[in-house]
Each structure stands twice: as C-alpha cells, then as structure tokens.
Amino acid sequence: MNSKIIGTGGYLPAKVLTNKDLETIVDTTDDWIIERTGIQQRHISEPGETTSSMATKASIDAIKSANINNDDIDLIIVATTTPDMVFPSTACILQNNLKIKAPAFDVQAACTGFIYAMSIADNYIRTGTSKNVLIVGAEKYSNLLDWSDRSTCVLFGDGAGAVVLSAKPEEGIISSHIHADGQYNDLLDVKNEQIRMKGNEVFKVAVNTLSKLVDETLEKNNMDKSDIDWLVPHQANLRIIKAAAKKLSLSLDQVVVTVDRHANTSAASIPLALNEAVKDGRIKDDQVILLEAFGSGFTWGSVLLRY
Ligand code: ACO
C-alpha cells in the first residue's frame, strides 16, 4: 500500500503580533524584519493555549476534512520542540483529548520534525502496520523566546497543522529523505529555555543543504525539476525559500508562502502551509508536491508526494 494524504487541518491563535508591535518591544524596525526575513506578522497564543490544545484543534480540522472518524486513526505522531511538558508526550495528551485509542508519540527534529514524522508514518503504512496516521506539527515558540533579543524574537510564531496519511492503492508519498548532522549543534540551540542562533551561519548552511536535498530527491526518483507542481517549504525566511524556488526553476506562484503572515512556526510551518494551499484550491489532486525543511541539529529532509 502507498501513503496518501486524505485530510489536512490547521489552527492559528487569534492574537496577531505585527512588526510594528515589535518595534515597541525591541530595537527593531518593520523594514528590517521584512527585508531580511519577509515576515510581516506572527500569531501568538494566549496564556491558556498550549501546544496540545492547538494540536487538538488542527487535528479535528484534519480528521473532518479526511471524512473519517476519530476511531479510524490507528497511530498519532506529533512533531514538536515545544511540548506542554517533558512527559507525558504531547501526542498522548492529544490522544486523550480526541478520545482515540491508538499508539501515540512525539518526534523532535526541530523545524524538520514534520518531515521526520511523515517519513516514519510512511514506513508504518508501507509495512502494513498502520492504516490511518494522524501527523501533527504544533509549536508554542512564544514561550521559548527571549523577548529582549531582537535577533531571535522577531522570527517565530505559534500554531499547529495536521494531516491524515492513509493506506491507499494509488500513488501518494513517492519518497522521503531525512538527514542529521550534529556537528553544527551550537549554531542553533535552546539553553536555559531560550533560543540562541548564529543566524548568518545557519542561513548559509541552510541554503547549501537544501539545494543538495532537491538534487537528491529528484535523482532518487529519476525526475526532473519540471515535474514538480508545488514547493511547500519550511517557512523560516523568504530569502531561503526564494533560493530553493530558484534551484527548482519555479516561480514564486508555485511556492506556498506563509512566512509573511505566520513567521517561523518550526514543525508546524509545513502542515499549516499545506493546509492553506489545499483548502484554497491551489493544490489539486494528482499534482506533485515537494515538502522540504531545515532546522536545528542540524536536521533536514524532504518528502516528495503525489497529492
Ligand atoms: N532588527 C534590527 N536589526 C537587527 C535585528 C532586528 N530584529 N536582528 C539583528 N539585527 C542586526 C544585527 O545586530 C546585525 O547588526 P551589525 O551588522 O551591526 O552587527 C545586523 O542586523 C545583521 O545581522 P545578521 O544576523 O547578519 O542578519 P541576517 O541578514 O543574517 O538575517 C536572520 C538574520 C534573519 C536570522 C537570517 O540569518 C536567517 O534567517 N537565518 C536562518 C534562520 C533559519 O533558517 N533557521 C533554521 C530554522 S529555525 C529552527 O530550527 C528552530
């Protein structure tokens, strides 16, 4: 059996924090943030909102759009770097919220977490172990940010996205590719519960690595860049996204961009972008979609799929 996406969902907190709002918090400007990152605003959760509560809302949306029942889900994977607590896992909290009786676990691969989760789910489906996997990317980065550090607090936002991946005879996930290289761990980490990033150095490695990842993904499948209908990249920085689009000779019209409105929601960014483009009708049945991400670890990966 193949693994096919049969439903998508998303949730963004109602509260919006604009670049102008940030000008009153740190020494920054709307112009600087837009020019360097493409970000105009981000969503920030209310104090009562948690990673699991956002994951629950995105999951309900995804299960509804998949037109299945909660009982049909036989595996739950949550990609997050901002779990509600060390344990129980956010996936177990979600499982209880949804009253689903299925194994549930978290995956932590920073901004690449959703790609890792898709790759794991694909293998569970291909081996016949699972039939309907709920895969969620959910993050509450507002808790992790040092709101006095202008080099990081302007970059991130909160939210959750979800998909249901199901066993189907027709083509779905064509291939998935996951990687890690721990030698760069000090360029982007969380110490004393706050993010530290050498942004410029991360930027260079991200652009080079994503370029090689595109080659690897296409070569593995004997495909040409012209076979790709849509790029749905991790949303860290519009300049990184544009470099990836250029590598694929894609115009920005074939790239799903949400970084301007969501900022970087880490593991949630790809499922949120995918959900948006599926629901507004841009992504259509049978199109070939490339998902790709890069994040702390470093970790990076791609999923090529037929929608
Ligand atoms: N407002 C105004 N000035 C700022 C701000 C700000 N918010 N932040 C930094 N600056 C200043 C710096 O102090 C520096 O000033 P200086 O020249 O006087 O020293 C100047 O702007 C340039 O700083 P750089 O860090 O070199 O700026 P750069 O163009 O590299 O942009 C950015 C920074 C946006 C962070 C970029 O490097 C980037 O996007 N990096 C990659 C991020 C990424 O992909 N991370 C991986 C995923 S995240 C994850 O896994 C959790």
Boltz pocket constraint, residues with backbone or C-beta under 6 A from the ligand:
constraints:
  - pocket:
      binder: B
      contacts: [[A, 27], [A, 28], [A, 29], [A, 32], [A, 33], [A, 36], [A, 37], [A, 110], [A, 111], [A, 112], [A, 150], [A, 151], [A, 152], [A, 154], [A, 188], [A, 198], [A, 199], [A, 200], [A, 201], [A, 202], [A, 203], [A, 206], [A, 236], [A, 237], [A, 240], [A, 264], [A, 266], [A, 294], [A, 295], [A, 296]]
      max_distance: 6.0
